Amino acid sequence: MDKLEVIDAFGALAQPTRLDAFRLLVMHESDGLPVGEIARGLDVPHNTLSTHLAILARAGLVKSERRSRLVVYRADLDAVQGLASFLLKDCCAGHPEVAAAFAATASSYGAAPKKGDRS
């Protein structure tokens, strides 16, 4: 990723509903989620969610596919890896113990937030 792509991605994530939607999609990466399930899970109206998902898609963070009558969204994990690589490219000034702490954090799992959770 180049600097402008990273800025676009972080700009897209710099809004609570979009961040929550992205985190929810990361949790369900293997299968993705239909738009209706995302809307219900986040308690967001469909038209509002569609706008947010379009912003995430333009930033390259999510992809959609039509499955019969459903539109299913998935997080683009290559984009997540690109963001992390960009941020950590010059990490740690040669201190492997610091780099190891980042690697341990990246391998841990957590739950997606509920609406209103700002953690």
C-alpha positions in Angstrom: 0.0 0.0 0.0 1.1 3.5 -0.7 0.6 6.5 1.6 -2.5 7.7 -0.1 -4.2 4.3 0.1 -3.4 4.1 3.8 -4.8 7.5 4.3 -8.0 6.5 2.5 -8.3 3.3 4.5 -7.9 5.1 7.8 -10.2 7.8 6.8 -12.9 5.2 6.0 -12.3 3.6 9.4 -12.4 6.9 11.2 -16.2 6.7 11.8 -17.8 4.5 14.5 -20.4 2.7 12.3 -17.8 1.9 9.6 -15.3 0.7 12.1 -17.9 -1.5 13.8 -19.0 -2.9 10.4 -15.4 -3.6 9.4 -14.6 -5.4 12.6 -17.8 -7.4 12.3 -16.8 -8.4 8.8 -13.3 -9.4 9.9 -14.9 -11.7 12.5 -17.0 -13.3 9.8 -14.3 -13.3 7.1 -14.5 -16.9 6.0 -18.2 -16.6 4.8 -18.9 -12.9 4.9 -22.3 -11.5 5.9 -25.3 -10.4 4.0 -26.1 -6.7 4.2 -29.3 -7.4 6.3 -27.4 -9.3 8.9 -24.8 -6.5 9.2 -27.6 -3.9 9.6 -29.3 -6.0 12.3 -26.1 -6.8 14.1 -25.2 -3.1 14.3 -28.7 -1.8 14.6 -28.2 0.5 11.6 -30.8 1.3 8.9 -30.1 -0.4 5.6 -29.7 2.8 3.6 -27.3 4.2 6.1 -25.3 1.0 6.2 -25.1 0.9 2.4 -23.5 4.3 2.4 -20.9 3.2 5.0 -20.2 -0.1 3.1 -19.7 1.8 -0.1 -17.1 4.0 1.6 -15.3 1.0 3.0 -15.4 -0.6 -0.5 -13.9 2.5 -2.2 -11.1 2.4 0.4 -10.4 -1.2 -0.6 -11.3 -2.6 2.8 -14.3 -4.7 1.9 -15.6 -6.6 -1.1 -19.1 -7.6 -2.1 -20.5 -10.4 -4.1 -24.0 -11.2 -5.2 -25.3 -14.6 -4.0 -28.7 -15.2 -5.5 -30.8 -12.3 -4.1 -28.3 -11.4 -1.3 -25.3 -9.1 -1.4 -22.7 -10.5 0.9 -19.8 -8.4 2.1 -16.4 -9.7 3.3 -13.4 -7.9 4.8 -10.4 -7.8 2.5 -7.7 -9.3 4.7 -5.0 -8.4 2.2 -5.9 -4.8 2.8 -5.6 -5.3 6.6 -2.2 -6.9 6.1 -1.2 -4.0 3.8 -2.1 -1.5 6.5 -0.2 -3.4 9.2 2.8 -3.8 7.0 2.8 -0.1 6.1 2.6 0.9 9.8 5.2 -1.6 11.0 7.6 -1.4 8.0 10.2 0.6 9.9 9.2 -0.6 13.3 11.3 -1.1 16.4 14.7 0.3 15.4 16.3 -3.1 15.4 14.8 -4.3 18.7 13.4 -7.7 18.0 11.6 -7.9 21.4 9.4 -5.0 20.5 8.6 -6.5 17.1 7.7 -9.8 18.9 5.2 -7.9 21.1 3.5 -6.6 17.9 3.4 -10.1 16.4 1.9 -11.5 19.6 -0.8 -8.9 19.6 -1.6 -9.5 15.9 -2.1 -13.2 16.5 -4.7 -12.7 19.3 -8.4 -12.6 18.7 -11.2 -10.4 20.1 -14.9 -9.9 19.6 -16.4 -7.2 17.4 -18.0 -4.4 19.4 -21.7 -3.8 19.8 -23.1 -0.5 18.6 -21.9 2.3 20.9 -18.8 0.4 22.1 -15.8 2.6 21.4 -13.1 0.2 22.4 
